[in-house]
Amino acid sequence: MTNEKDNTNLPPKTCTIERLVTLPADVEKVLNGQKTATRRNGRYADIGEVMTLQGKDFVVERVYSQSLGELTDEQAKQEGYESLEKYKESILSIHPGMPWLPSMKVWVHEFQPVKK
């Protein structure tokens, strides 16, 4: 796992933060505090960047690369799922035909509500 505390060693973003959390169910999980991380096949945000969902701001605190095989139940809970198995089922239903490859690398984006 590659943990990054700043943006200096990260590759360029492949998408924008506006596309980080888009599924209505995921937006609700973020707004309810059930989802504090999301994994994408590219890098969508810089550390310190702010994502706005329904008028509420969330700051990206960590961005790092991880293989799917490294995922834990605790990390699946950060994604808003009760277990790794439930997270895996959801991802595979969203991406029909995609295999779950333990060696596949994804970008983890961890975020928290902006404190006022």
C-alpha positions in Angstrom: 0.0 0.0 0.0 1.3 3.5 -0.8 0.2 6.0 1.8 0.6 9.6 0.8 0.3 12.5 3.2 0.7 15.3 0.5 0.3 15.8 -3.2 3.9 16.0 -4.1 4.5 12.3 -4.8 1.1 11.6 -6.4 0.6 11.2 -10.2 -1.7 13.7 -12.0 -5.4 13.4 -11.4 -7.3 11.4 -14.0 -10.7 12.9 -13.3 -12.2 15.7 -11.2 -13.4 15.7 -7.6 -17.0 16.3 -8.8 -17.0 12.7 -10.1 -15.7 11.2 -6.9 -19.0 10.3 -5.4 -21.9 10.3 -7.8 -24.3 7.4 -7.1 -27.3 8.7 -5.1 -27.0 5.9 -2.5 -23.3 6.7 -2.0 -24.1 10.5 -1.7 -26.7 9.6 1.0 -24.1 7.5 2.8 -21.6 10.3 2.8 -24.2 12.8 4.0 -25.2 10.4 6.8 -21.6 9.8 7.9 -21.7 6.2 6.9 -19.1 6.6 4.0 -15.8 8.3 4.6 -13.8 6.8 1.7 -14.2 5.8 -1.9 -12.1 3.8 -4.2 -11.7 4.6 -7.9 -9.6 3.2 -10.8 -8.0 6.7 -11.1 -7.1 9.6 -8.9 -10.0 12.1 -8.7 -8.8 14.5 -5.9 -5.8 16.1 -4.3 -5.3 16.1 -0.5 -7.0 19.2 0.9 -9.4 19.5 -2.0 -13.1 20.0 -1.1 -16.0 17.9 -2.4 -19.5 19.5 -2.1 -22.5 17.2 -1.9 -26.0 18.8 -1.6 -24.4 22.0 -0.2 -22.2 20.2 2.4 -18.5 20.3 2.1 -16.1 17.3 2.7 -12.3 17.7 2.6 -10.1 14.9 1.2 -7.6 14.0 3.9 -5.7 11.0 2.4 -5.1 9.7 -1.1 -3.2 6.5 -1.7 -3.0 3.5 -4.0 -4.1 0.0 -2.8 -4.7 -3.4 -4.4 -8.1 -4.9 -4.1 -6.5 -7.9 -2.3 -5.4 -5.5 0.5 -8.9 -4.4 1.4 -10.2 -5.2 4.9 -13.6 -5.4 6.5 -12.8 -2.2 8.3 -12.0 -0.4 5.0 -15.3 -1.8 3.5 -17.1 -0.1 6.5 -15.4 3.2 5.5 -17.0 2.7 2.1 -20.4 2.3 3.8 -20.8 -1.5 3.7 -21.1 -3.9 6.6 -18.4 -6.2 5.3 -15.8 -6.7 2.5 -18.1 -9.3 0.9 -21.0 -6.8 0.7 -18.7 -4.2 -0.8 -17.4 -6.6 -3.3 -20.9 -7.7 -4.3 -21.9 -4.0 -4.8 -18.9 -3.2 -6.9 -19.4 -6.2 -9.2 -23.1 -5.3 -9.6 -22.2 -1.8 -10.6 -19.5 -3.0 -13.1 -21.0 -6.1 -14.8 -18.4 -8.4 -16.2 -15.6 -6.9 -14.2 -13.6 -9.6 -12.4 -12.5 -9.0 -8.8 -8.7 -9.2 -9.2 -6.8 -9.0 -5.9 -3.8 -7.5 -7.7 -5.9 -4.7 -9.3 -4.7 -1.3 -8.0 -7.3 1.4 -7.1 -7.0 4.9 -5.7 -8.4 5.4 -2.2 -9.8 8.8 -1.3 -10.5 9.4 2.4 -12.6 12.4 3.4 -14.3 14.0 6.3 -16.9 16.8 6.7 -15.3 20.3 6.7 -15.2 21.6 10.3 -16.7 25.1 10.5 
